[in-house]
Amino acid sequence: MFESAEIGHSIDKETYEKAVLELREALLEAQYELKQQARFPVLILINGIEGAGKGETVKLLNEWMDPRLINVESFLQPTDEELSRPPQWRFWRKLPPKGRTGIYFGNWYSQMLHARVDGDIKDARLDQAINDAEAFERMLCDEGALIFKFWFHLSKKQLKERLKALEKDPQRSWQLNPLDWKQSEVYDRFVRFGERVLRRTSRDYAPWYVIEGSDEYYRSLSVGRVILEGLQAALKQSGGPKPQPHAAPLMSSLDSRSLLDSLDLSHKLDKDEYKDQLATEQARLSGLMRDKRMRGHALMAVFEGNDAAGKGGAIRRVTGALDPRQYRTVPIAAPTEEERAQPYLWRFWRHVPGRGQFTIFDRSWYGRVLVERVEGYCADADWLRAYGEINDFEEQLHNYGIVLVKFWLSIDKDTQMQRFKEREEVAFKRYKITEEDWRNRDKWDHYVHAVDDMVDRTSTEIASWTLVEANDKRYARVKILRTINDALEAAFKKD
């Protein structure tokens, strides 16, 4: 894969200067069109051999284009804040919004390669990182992102010649850094693993471009032209290519009885039982959150359910056991303009808690396969692929030691009607009832089918759904607290 980058292409200065004038003008036009359309972001990943011109080329791109519309991010050693969260968190929070360009040094490929070259991980872990990168990039492209991946290459001979030349030149020796010398020492391993990564992750939706780095004119024009051609082609499209939805139904229709219909909603707790069990479980949760083993974990709780099923009251009983500094509640409503300019999962990734912390989601990423599906707020292809994206997201949380509990609070239609009327009649509860609640009730059966599909496709061994019989609020609150406590204790036992 790297052989063609060692041929020794070169361009004379006069040819270069003529070409640059046209290229700069075209790049600026495309960049401003990108801003105006604001349909997709552009991600440029910079990788390759140290000393092959990566920094110089990015510097030129900033000169040729409008730097106000470019975010250059360099991911060096992770900070304490980043270390306390899953590895991809630091990349998610730096994604450029639609209409802008992000340039990533030290990206996910850099980290997996250096870890393998240094012996910090083995081949199996490298392969897992490669699979994670593929899934991440496919998701970004499905959301509309345009990705360019550049590998700047030098042959081993060219690298050594460059190092010697710089070392002998007192005016340029300052350009040398420890990474250059280390690259020379591990060159063979770096190239071998680099070829493996490029071969496995060069896809039609996010291909690799290998750039020969020995001639500054050639490499600069090559990178500029690749970006220009790809950007112009994307801007001409009325919409990015979308995968076709599955033709087969998601759930089997052999039984007309739904998953939610099978719940026994008659479960109840009398007032005295409720007080005793609630106090017991709240005390248990308080102790578990203070347990020293919690330092190696974080906790996330997702609350979904029918309108008026009691999510707010249940959340208050959970937080009532804790110091306000121990938890954060994130209410999820319709996305803001800022959130709509990012991939769907971005607004949830930014709230992932650090170790020792607890985040509660009042509604969640499951809106994509519930309300957005039922109300037609997204295309079928979007919510169909969301099941896999959500499972990947939750697996990353699990792999980093985050305990994830997911609740669907279920009530029947009669109970919902009773609670709706109560909300309309009680002054301090009127804010809880909206026209949207009544519209959702008209689509009850559609939501039942969507919930059945959601549970079937996203209740996994590492992140199972807990269906909560919520006609009786007391029973539901105790069951939720007990489920959270059991999940924490199970995670602590594995430590």
C-alpha positions in Angstrom: 0.0 0.0 0.0 2.9 2.3 0.7 5.1 1.4 -2.2 3.7 4.1 -4.6 4.5 6.7 -2.0 8.2 5.9 -2.1 8.7 6.6 -5.9 9.8 10.1 -5.4 7.3 12.4 -7.1 8.2 16.0 -7.3 6.9 19.3 -8.8 9.0 22.4 -9.7 8.3 25.7 -8.0 6.9 27.5 -11.0 4.3 24.7 -11.7 3.4 24.7 -8.0 2.8 28.4 -7.7 0.5 28.4 -10.8 -1.5 25.5 -9.5 -1.8 27.0 -6.0 -3.5 30.1 -7.2 -6.3 28.2 -8.9 -6.5 25.7 -6.0 -6.8 28.3 -3.3 -9.6 30.1 -5.1 -11.5 26.9 -5.6 -11.0 25.7 -2.0 -12.4 29.0 -0.6 -15.4 28.9 -2.9 -16.1 25.3 -1.8 -15.6 26.2 1.8 -18.1 29.1 1.7 -20.6 26.9 -0.1 -20.2 24.3 2.6 -20.9 27.0 5.2 -23.9 28.2 3.3 -25.5 24.8 2.8 -24.6 23.6 6.3 -25.7 20.1 5.4 -22.7 18.2 6.6 -19.4 18.6 8.5 -15.9 17.7 7.1 -13.4 15.7 9.1 -9.8 15.5 8.0 -7.7 12.9 9.8 -3.9 13.4 9.7 -1.7 10.4 10.2 1.6 8.9 9.1 5.3 9.1 9.5 6.8 11.8 11.7 8.6 14.3 9.6 6.6 13.6 6.4 5.1 17.1 6.3 1.8 16.7 8.3 2.1 19.9 10.3 3.4 21.9 7.3 0.5 20.8 5.1 -2.2 21.6 7.7 -0.5 25.0 8.2 -0.9 25.6 4.4 -4.5 24.5 4.4 -5.2 27.2 7.1 -3.5 29.7 4.9 -5.3 28.7 1.7 -8.7 28.5 3.3 -10.6 30.6 5.8 -9.2 29.5 9.2 -12.3 30.8 11.0 -14.3 27.8 9.6 -11.6 25.2 10.5 -11.1 23.6 13.9 -7.6 22.0 14.3 -7.6 19.6 17.2 -4.5 17.8 18.5 -5.2 14.9 20.8 -2.0 14.4 22.9 -1.9 12.5 26.2 -5.5 12.4 27.6 -6.3 14.7 30.5 -7.6 13.5 33.8 -11.1 14.5 32.7 -10.7 12.4 29.5 -9.2 9.4 31.3 -12.3 9.2 33.5 -14.5 8.5 30.5 -14.7 6.1 27.6 -11.9 6.7 25.0 -14.1 8.0 22.2 -15.6 10.7 24.5 -12.8 13.1 23.7 -13.3 12.8 20.0 -17.1 13.1 20.2 -17.0 16.4 22.1 -14.7 17.9 19.4 -16.7 17.0 16.4 -17.2 20.0 14.0 -20.9 21.1 13.4 -22.4 21.0 10.0 -20.9 23.6 7.7 -17.4 23.5 9.3 -14.2 21.5 9.0 -12.3 19.7 11.7 -8.7 18.6 11.3 -7.6 15.9 13.8 -4.0 15.2 14.8 -3.4 12.4 17.2 -6.8 10.8 16.3 -8.1 7.3 17.1 -5.7 5.8 14.5 -2.7 7.5 16.0 -3.6 6.1 19.4 -4.2 2.5 18.4 -1.0 2.5 16.3 1.3 3.9 19.0 -0.2 1.6 21.6 0.5 -1.5 19.4 4.0 -0.4 18.4 4.9 0.3 22.0 3.6 -3.1 23.0 0.8 -1.7 25.3 -1.8 -3.7 23.4 -1.7 -7.0 21.4 -3.1 -7.8 18.0 -6.5 -8.8 19.4 -6.9 -5.4 21.0 -5.7 -3.6 17.9 -8.3 -5.5 15.8 -11.0 -4.5 18.2 -9.9 -0.9 18.0 -10.0 -1.1 14.2 -13.5 -2.5 14.3 -14.5 0.3 16.7 -13.1 2.9 14.3 -14.9 1.4 11.3 -18.2 1.5 13.2 -17.6 5.0 14.4 -16.8 6.3 10.9 -19.7 4.5 9.3 -22.0 6.1 11.8 -20.6 9.5 11.1 -20.9 9.0 7.3 -24.5 7.8 7.7 -25.2 11.0 9.6 -23.8 12.9 6.6 -20.2 13.6 7.5 -17.5 13.8 4.8 -14.3 12.1 6.0 -10.8 12.4 4.5 -8.1 10.2 5.9 -4.5 11.0 4.9 -1.4 9.0 5.6 1.8 11.0 5.0 4.6 8.6 4.1 8.4 8.6 4.0 10.6 5.6 3.2 13.0 4.5 5.9 15.9 5.9 3.8 14.1 9.2 3.3 13.4 9.5 7.0 17.0 8.9 7.9 18.3 11.4 5.3 15.9 14.1 6.7 17.0 13.5 10.3 20.7 13.8 9.3 20.1 17.0 7.3 18.2 18.7 10.1 20.8 17.6 12.7 23.6 19.2 10.7 21.7 22.5 10.0 22.0 24.8 13.0 19.2 27.0 11.6 16.7 24.1 11.3 17.9 21.6 14.0 15.2 23.0 16.4 12.6 21.3 14.2 13.7 17.9 15.5 11.8 16.5 18.4 11.9 13.2 20.3 9.1 11.7 18.2 11.2 12.0 15.1 14.0 9.9 16.6 11.6 7.4 18.1 10.0 7.0 14.7 13.3 6.1 13.2 13.8 3.4 15.9 10.4 1.7 15.4 9.9 2.5 11.7 9.5 -1.1 10.5 6.9 -1.9 13.2 5.0 1.3 12.7 4.8 0.8 8.9 3.8 -2.9 9.3 0.9 -2.1 11.7 0.1 1.0 9.8 -0.5 -1.0 6.6 -2.7 -3.4 8.6 -4.8 -0.5 9.9 -5.1 1.2 6.5 -6.0 -2.1 4.7 -8.8 -2.8 7.2 -10.3 0.7 7.3 -10.1 2.0 3.8 -13.8 2.0 2.8 -15.7 3.7 0.0 -17.4 6.0 2.5 -14.1 6.9 4.2 -11.0 6.0 2.1 -7.4 6.5 2.9 -5.1 8.6 0.8 -1.4 7.9 1.0 0.6 11.0 0.4 4.3 11.0 -0.4 5.9 13.4 2.0 9.4 14.0 0.6 8.5 16.8 -1.8 6.6 19.7 -0.1 5.1 21.0 -3.3 3.8 17.6 -4.4 2.3 16.7 -1.0 0.6 20.0 -0.5 -1.1 20.0 -4.0 -2.1 16.4 -3.6 -3.8 17.0 -0.3 -5.5 20.2 -1.5 -6.8 18.6 -4.7 -8.2 15.5 -2.9 -10.1 17.7 -0.5 -11.3 20.0 -3.2 -12.6 17.2 -5.5 -14.3 15.4 -2.6 -15.9 18.5 -1.2 -17.2 19.7 -4.6 -18.7 16.3 -5.3 -20.4 16.2 -1.9 -21.8 19.8 -2.3 -23.4 18.9 -5.7 -25.4 16.0 -4.1 -28.8 17.0 -2.9 -28.4 14.5 0.0 -25.9 11.9 1.1 -26.4 8.3 0.1 -28.7 6.5 2.6 -28.8 2.7 3.2 -32.1 1.1 2.3 -34.3 0.0 5.2 -34.8 -3.7 5.8 -37.7 -5.3 3.9 -38.5 -7.8 6.6 -40.5 -6.8 9.7 -38.5 -6.3 12.9 -40.7 -8.3 15.2 -42.4 -11.6 14.5 -46.2 -11.3 14.2 -46.9 -14.9 15.2 -48.5 -13.7 18.5 -50.8 -10.7 18.5 -50.0 -10.1 22.2 -47.3 -7.5 22.6 -44.4 -7.6 25.1 -46.1 -4.8 27.1 -49.4 -6.6 27.1 -47.7 -9.5 29.0 -46.8 -7.3 32.0 -48.9 -7.7 35.2 -49.8 -4.1 36.0 -51.7 -5.1 39.1 -48.6 -5.1 41.3 -49.1 -2.9 44.3 -47.5 -1.9 47.6 -49.5 -0.6 50.5 -48.3 2.6 52.2 -46.4 1.0 55.1 -44.6 -1.6 52.9 -43.7 1.2 50.6 -42.2 3.4 53.3 -40.1 0.5 54.7 -38.9 -0.8 51.3 -38.2 2.7 50.0 -36.1 3.6 53.0 -34.2 0.3 52.8 -33.3 0.8 49.1 -32.5 4.4 49.4 -30.1 3.6 52.3 -28.6 0.9 50.2 -28.0 3.2 47.2 -26.4 5.8 49.4 -24.0 3.3 50.7 -23.1 1.9 47.3 -22.5 5.3 45.9 -20.0 6.0 48.7 -18.3 2.6 48.4 -14.7 2.9 47.4 -15.3 0.5 44.5 -17.4 3.1 42.9 -14.2 5.0 42.0 -13.7 2.4 39.2 -17.2 2.8 37.8 -19.7 5.4 36.7 -23.5 5.0 36.7 -26.0 5.9 34.1 -29.8 5.4 34.4 -32.2 5.8 31.4 -35.8 6.6 32.1 -38.3 6.0 29.3 -42.0 5.2 29.4 -45.6 6.1 28.7 -46.6 9.8 29.3 -47.7 10.2 32.9 -46.1 6.9 33.9 -44.3 8.5 36.8 -40.7 9.0 35.6 -40.3 12.3 37.4 -41.5 10.9 40.7 -39.3 7.8 40.4 -36.2 10.0 39.6 -36.9 12.1 42.7 -36.9 9.0 44.9 -33.6 7.9 43.4 -31.9 11.3 43.9 -33.5 11.7 47.3 -31.0 9.1 48.6 -28.0 11.1 47.4 -25.9 14.2 47.9 -26.7 16.6 45.0 -22.9 16.6 44.2 -23.1 12.9 43.4 -25.5 13.0 40.5 -26.7 15.0 37.5 -30.1 14.8 35.8 -30.3 15.5 32.1 -33.8 16.2 30.7 -34.0 15.4 27.0 -36.3 17.4 24.8 -36.4 18.3 21.1 -32.8 18.9 19.9 -31.5 22.5 19.8 -30.0 24.1 16.7 -26.5 23.3 18.0 -27.5 19.6 18.6 -29.1 19.3 15.1 -25.8 20.4 13.6 -24.1 17.3 15.0 -24.5 13.5 14.7 -27.5 12.1 16.6 -25.6 10.6 19.5 -23.4 13.7 20.1 -25.7 15.3 22.6 -25.7 12.2 24.7 -22.0 11.5 24.5 -21.3 15.0 26.0 -23.2 14.0 29.2 -21.3 10.7 29.8 -20.2 10.8 33.5 -16.7 10.4 34.8 -15.7 7.7 37.2 -17.5 7.9 40.5 -20.4 10.0 39.0 -24.0 9.2 38.3 -26.0 10.7 35.4 -29.8 10.2 35.0 -31.4 10.7 31.6 -35.0 11.7 31.7 -35.7 10.4 28.1 -32.7 9.5 26.1 -31.1 8.4 22.8 -34.0 6.0 22.4 -36.1 8.9 21.1 -34.7 8.0 17.7 -36.5 4.6 17.7 -39.6 5.8 19.5 -40.9 9.3 19.0 -38.8 10.1 15.9 -39.9 6.8 14.4 -43.6 7.0 15.2 -44.0 10.7 14.4 -41.9 10.5 11.2 -39.2 12.9 12.3 -36.5 10.9 10.7 -36.3 8.6 7.7 -36.9 4.8 8.1 -33.2 4.2 7.3 -32.2 6.4 10.2 -34.1 4.7 12.9 -33.4 1.2 11.5 -29.7 1.7 11.7 -30.0 3.4 15.1 -30.5 0.0 16.9 -26.9 -1.1 15.9 -25.5 2.4 16.7 -27.1 2.4 20.1 -25.8 -1.1 20.9 -22.3 0.0 19.9 -22.6 3.1 22.1 -23.7 1.1 25.1 -21.0 -1.5 24.6 -18.4 1.2 24.8 -19.9 2.5 28.0 -19.9 -1.0 29.5 -16.3 -1.7 28.4 -15.2 1.3 30.3 -16.9 0.2 33.5 -20.0 2.3 33.3 -23.0 0.6 34.9 -26.0 1.3 32.6 -29.6 0.6 33.8 -32.5 1.2 31.4 -36.1 1.5 32.6 -39.4 1.5 30.6 -42.2 2.5 32.9 -45.5 1.0 31.6 -49.1 1.9 32.5 -52.4 1.0 30.8 -54.6 3.5 28.9 -57.1 3.8 31.7 -54.5 4.8 34.2 -53.0 7.3 31.8 -56.4 8.9 31.2 -57.0 9.2 35.0 -53.6 10.9 35.5 -54.1 13.2 32.5 -57.4 14.4 34.0 -55.8 14.8 37.4 -53.0 17.0 35.9 -55.6 19.2 34.2 -57.6 19.7 37.4 -54.7 20.2 39.9 -53.1 23.7 39.6 -49.5 22.7 40.4 -49.7 19.7 38.0 -51.0 21.5 34.9 -47.6 22.2 33.6 -47.1 18.4 33.2 -49.8 18.0 30.6 -49.4 19.3 27.0 -51.1 18.9 23.6 -48.3 16.6 22.6 -49.3 14.2 25.4 -52.8 13.9 24.0 -51.5 13.4 20.4 -49.2 10.7 21.6 -52.2 8.9 23.2 -53.9 8.8 19.9 -50.9 6.8 18.6 -50.8 4.3 21.5 -50.7 1.2 19.4 -47.9 2.6 17.2 -45.8 3.3 20.3 -46.5 -0.2 21.7 -45.0 -1.7 18.5 -42.0 0.6 18.6 -41.3 -0.3 22.2 -41.5 -4.0 21.4 -38.9 -3.5 18.6 -36.7 -1.4 20.9 -36.6 -3.9 23.7 -36.1 -6.8 21.3 -33.2 -5.2 19.5 -31.4 -3.3 22.3 -31.9 -5.5 25.4 -28.5 -7.0 25.6 -26.5 -9.0 28.2 -24.5 -5.9 29.0 -27.4 -3.4 28.9 -30.8 -5.1 29.4 -34.1 -3.3 29.7 -36.1 -3.4 33.0 -39.8 -3.2 32.3 -41.5 -1.5 35.2 -45.1 -2.1 36.1 -46.0 1.5 36.9 -49.8 1.6 37.5 -48.9 1.7 41.1 -46.2 4.4 41.6 -45.1 3.0 44.9 -44.3 -0.4 43.4 -42.5 1.2 40.5 -40.3 3.4 42.6 -39.1 0.6 44.8 -38.5 -1.7 41.8 -36.4 1.0 40.1 -34.2 1.6 43.2 -33.7 -2.1 43.8 -32.7 -2.7 40.2 -30.1 0.1 40.3 -28.7 -1.3 43.6 -28.5 -4.8 42.2 -26.7 -3.6 39.1 -24.1 -1.8 41.2 -23.5 -4.7 43.5 -23.2 -7.1 40.5 -20.5 -4.8 38.9 -18.6 -4.5 42.2 -18.5 -8.3 42.6 -16.7 -8.5 39.2 -13.9 -6.1 40.3 
